[in-house]
Structure formats: C-alpha cells, structure tokens
Amino acid sequence: MHNPENPVHNPELAWSTPTGALIATGVGGVAMLLAAAAVASDPAGRVLIGLGALGLLVITALGLRQRPRLAVLDGAKGIAVQRLTGRHEYPASELSRVRIVRYPRLGRRVPMLEIDVRPPGVDDDKLMIFGRWDLGTDPTDVFEALAGRGLVPPERPRP
C-alpha cells in the first residue's frame, strides 16, 4: 500500500541511516572527486578514484532518499517502509513474521531485522531485511520497539 500523505509524527518510532554517516559519505565522495581531478598523471588511478567517489555519492543519495527507512504508523496500526519507489505502508494484519536473525559478517554474527509481509491476494511473503546502517541503531532495539507496540505476530510453524 502506498500512501505518501500519511507522515509519521513520532520520531522515536522512525529509524533511518544516521545523518552524520550520510554527511561523512557525502564529504568523502566530494573529497575523492577532488582527488581524482588532482591526479592528472595517472589516468587509471583517476578512473578508480572517480568510481569510488561516485559510489560514495550514490550511497549518500540513497540514504537521503530513503528517510525514514522504517517507521511505526500512528496508533501502531502498522509500519511504513521508505523504498526507492516511494513509501509503502503495511497494516499490522499484513505482517506475517518479524524476527531478528544473526548473519555472519567479518568474523562475527550481526543482528538483522527481517520483516515478512503478505499483502492481500498475494500467495508469497515479501521479505525485507534491515541492518544497523538502515536503521541507525541496533536492529534488536527496533524489534523490541515493534514488539512493544504489538507489531510482532506470534511465530507460526512454516510448512
């Protein structure tokens, strides 16, 4: 469900990439562009630095475009997810599973918030995965906030 007119009024129930991190990636991207322009004697290095700068600037733009990344709707009636295609709202009745899964990353296991939604008339769940970068905080804290508002359905056995 797409509804751009329904803002989330409580910022404590909205999570997104930290502004400071996006500023840092943006500044880093601009600095790398300047470095690419300064490296006139090494064309290959200039291209590689330019690609790195472009990557940082794209990450910054995506992070700014998807704010807030995840939010609880007013009255805890569901969640809103900001995607590149716009804001999508999912009422609590469409949340089929919300859980924390620990994935191996760089030699340790990090928590990720997994949310399965099933819109009416659809046979399969849609899986959305959020990490610390997306949420700006520990995904376990977001899970607890969702659970405290009744947005974590009870676990059902999977076929």
N, C-alpha and C positions, 0 to 999 in steps of 0.2 A: 504494500500500500504506500503510495507516495503522497505526502502532504507537506509542502514547504511552508504553509501558512501557520502551522502549529508549533510555535517556539517552545523550548524547554525553559522554564522560568527559574529553576533551582540549579545554580551552577555546581552545587555539591553533588548533584546526581547526573553530571555530564563529565565525560572523560575524553581527552584528546592528547595528541602529541604535545609535550611541553613547549611553550613559546620560546623559551631560552634555547632549546635544542634546534628549533627551526631557524632562529636567528643565527646560531652558530653555523648551521649548514649553509645558510644563505651567504653569510660573510665568507665562509671558506670557499664557496663556489666563485664569488667575485674575486677573492684573492688569487684563486687558481687561474681565473681568466686573465688577470693582470700578469701573472707569472708566465702564462702561455704567450702573451704578447711580448714579454721581455726576452724570451728565449728565441732570438732570431736565428742563431747559428745552428740550431738543432731542429730540423723540421719534424722528425719523428717524435721527439720529445714534446714539441709544441702540440702535435695532434693528441698525444696521450694525455698531457696535462689538460688540454681543452676538453677531451672526453670526460675526464674526471670532474672538471668544473661543471660541465653540462649535467652529469649525473647528480652532483650535489644540488644544483639548482632545480632539477626535476623533483628530487626528494623534498626540497623545501616547498615547491609549488603544490605538490600532492598533499603534504601535511597541512598547508594553509587552506587548501580547498576542502578538506575533509574534517571540518571542525564544527561542533564536537563530533568525534568519531562514534561514540556510543552515549546514549542518554536515556534516562527513565522519563517516560511521558508523565505529564501532570496527573496526579491521583494514582500513580503506579499502575496505570491501565495497560502498560506495555513498554516497549523500547523503541527508540529511534536510532537508526544507523545511517551515518552520512557516508555515502559512497561517491565515486567519481560521477556517477549518473544522477546523483541527487540524494535527497533524504528519503529514506524508506522507513515507514512505521510498521511495527508488528505488535498487534494486541497480544495480551497475555495468553489468550486462547490459541494463538499460532505458535507459541514457544513449545517445542516438543522435548528439548533437552538443553540444559545449561550445566556445564561442568568445567572443572579445572583438569587439564591434562599436562603432565610434565614431559617435555620433549628434551632429548639430549642436544646440548649446544656448547661447543667449545669445551668439552670435557666435564660439563656439569648439566644437571637437569633443571630446566627453567619452566615455570608455570605459564600456561597459555589458557585463555578463556575460550571455550568452544560453545557456540550457541547454534543449535539446530532449530530452524523454523520450518513450518509447513503451512503455507497459505492454503485457504480453502480451494478444493478442486485439483490440488496437486498431489501426485502419488508419492513423491520423494521429498525428503527433507533437504533444505538448503543449509549447508554448513558455513558458518562464519567463525574465523579464528582471530583473536585479538591478543597481542603481546604487550609488553611494557611500553614499547615505542608507540603503539597505537593509543594506549590508554593513559600514559603519563604517570602510571602508578602500578603497583603490584597487581596483576590480574586476580589474585586471591582476594584482595580488598574489594575489588569490583564485584566479584562473585558474592561475597558476604553482603554487600550493599543490595544486590539484586535479590538475594535470598531473604533479607530483612524486609523487603517490600513485596514478598510473595510472588516473585517473578522466576523462581526456580521450580519447575514442575517436578513431581516425585519421579525417581528413576523407575523406568519400566523395563522389563526384560526385552531384549532385542531378539527378533526372530533369526 
